[in-house]
Amino acid sequence: MSETWTLGLKLFIITAVAGFILGFTNYLTEQPIMKQRIQADMEARLAVLPSAKEFEEIEIDEVADENSKIIEIYRAVDADNNIVGYTFKVLTSGFGGDVEVIVGINSDGIIEGIRIGEHSETPGLGAKASEEGFTEQFAGKAIDMPIEVNKTGDLADNEIQAITGATITSECVSNAVNLAINYYSESLIGGIDN
């Protein structure tokens, strides 16, 4: 029995030391990781709404559809504190899991840009959603009609070209953009935030 207790004590000490080291490492890296995440979010907001000088987070109503939900909205203001638009962070379900989409809509009801944040889409296929060739299709689109995905043929004003081999990802991104458009149209310019 003495050997069992000795072995158990050794394993306990090894586990306790490993746990302490992991906990201490987490403590040391938690703040820098948080600061880096905040900086990345700010850069994404500026990328989708470059006319803004400052962003103010606003409270949102609980909004979600079957596959997407808005998790953040920021009011963007210029140097004179005039509202220049809004940015939305939408979490949507893609082929490989959740996809984070940041959408910028200006005060004229035009999409200024979108960016893809964290995702787990298939490299070489769905991951192409974060490339400029795909995201730039949304810039300049008016929000008077929902954005639709076109697999082939000529594009209408409210359509974007699907990523070849990644139609599900293309549709999840357009669903996220449409959720932001609906919230903007119904809740923000409808008088709630003016």
N, C-alpha and C positions, 0 to 999 in steps of 0.2 A: 504494500500500500504506500510505502514511503516514496517509491519511484513515481507512482501515479500523482501524488500530491506535488512532487518536485516538477514533473512535466507540466501539470496544470498551472502551477505558479509561474513557470517560465513562459508558457503561452499567454497567461494573463498579463505579465509584464510587457511582453512583445506587443500584444494588442493594445495595451494602454499607451505605450510610447508611440506606436503608429497612429493611434487615434489623436493623441495630443499634437503630433507633428502635422497631421492633416487639418485639424482644427485651427492651429496657429497659422498654417499656410493660407487657409481660407480667410482668416481674419486679416492677414496682411494684404491679400489681393482683392478683397471685396470692394473697398473704396475705389482703387484705380480702375477696376472693371466697371463699376457704376459710372464713374466720370467719363470713361471712354464711351459707354453706351449713350449717355446724355449728349455728348459731343457728336456722336454718329447720328442721333435723332435730329439734332439741330441742323447738321449739314444736309440731311435728307429733306427737311422742311424748306431750307433755303434753295435746294436744288429744284424743288417742284413749285416754288413760289418766290423767284429771285427778286421781285420788286419789294419784298418785305424787309423791314429793318428790325422788327421785333415781333415776337410771337407770345400770345397770351392764351394759356389753356382755358377752355371753356367747359362747363359742365354739359354733359350730353344726356339726352333721354336714352333709355335702354332701347337700342335699335339693333335688330338682327333679322336676317332672313334665314332660309334653310341652311345655307352653306357659308354665310359670312356674318361678321359683326364688326361694328365700329368700336374701336377701343380708345381712341384719342381724337380730339378735335382742337385745333389751335386757330385763333383769330390772328390774322396777320395785319400789322399796321405799318404805315410808312413813317418817315421822320417827323411828320406833322400830326401823328396819331390818327390818321385817316385809315379806315379799314380798306385794305387792298385785296382781301380774299381770305380763304380758309384752307387749312391743310387737314387731312383726315388720315388716320392710320386704321386700316381695315385688316382684319384677320379673316382669311378665307381658306376653304378646303381645296387643295390641289390634288394632283395625282399621287404625290409622294408624302402628303401631309399638309400641315398648315403653311400658308404663304402670307407674308406680311406685305401689304401694298400701301404705299404712301401716295396720296392724291392731292394735288394743289388745284384749287378752283379760284379764279380771280373774281373781283366784284362785278365784272361784266358778264359772268356766267360762262366763261371759257376755261377749259382745262389747260392749265399752263404746263403741267407735267405730272408724270408718275415715276415712282421709284419702287423697286422691289427690295424689301428688307430681308429678314431671315426667311429661309425656306429649305425644304429638303426634296426639291424636285430632281428628276433624273438628270445627271450631268450629260451634256451634249444634246438633250432634248428639252425637257421642261425648264431646265436651268437657263436656257436661252431667253427666258422671259425677262431676266435682269439685264440683258444686253440692250444698248441704245437703239439698235435696229428695230426692236419690238416696242420699247417704251416710248420712243419718239412718235409713234403713230397716234398716240393719245393727245399730244400737245396740239392746241389750236382747235380742238373739237368743241362745238357748242353743246350745252347741256340741255337743249330743248327736246332731244330725243335720246333714248337709251343707246348705249354703245353696244353694237352687235359684232360677232365674230364671223368673218367670211373665210371659208376654206379655199375657194377658187373664184376666179373671175374678177370683174371690175368692182372697186369699192365705192359704196355710197358714202355720203358725208359723215354718217354716224357709224361706219364700219371700220374695223381694223383687220389686217391680214393675220390669220392664225399661224402659229409656229408649226412648221411641218413636223408631223409626228407627235405633236404635243397640243392637241386640240383641247384636252381637259384643262391644261394649265392656262391656255389662252382664254378659255371661257371663265375660269376662276378669277383671273385678273380683271376681265371685263365686268364680271359680277360685282367685284369689290368696287370698281369705279362707279358702276351704276348705283350701288348702295350709297356711296358718297354723294352722287348727283341727287338722288332722291332726298337725302337728308338736307342737303343744301337748299333744294327747291322748296321743300315742304316746311322745314323748321327754321332755317336761317333767313332766307330772303322773304319768307312768309310773315316776318315781323317779330319773331321771337328775339332775335339778336340785334335788331337795328336800334 
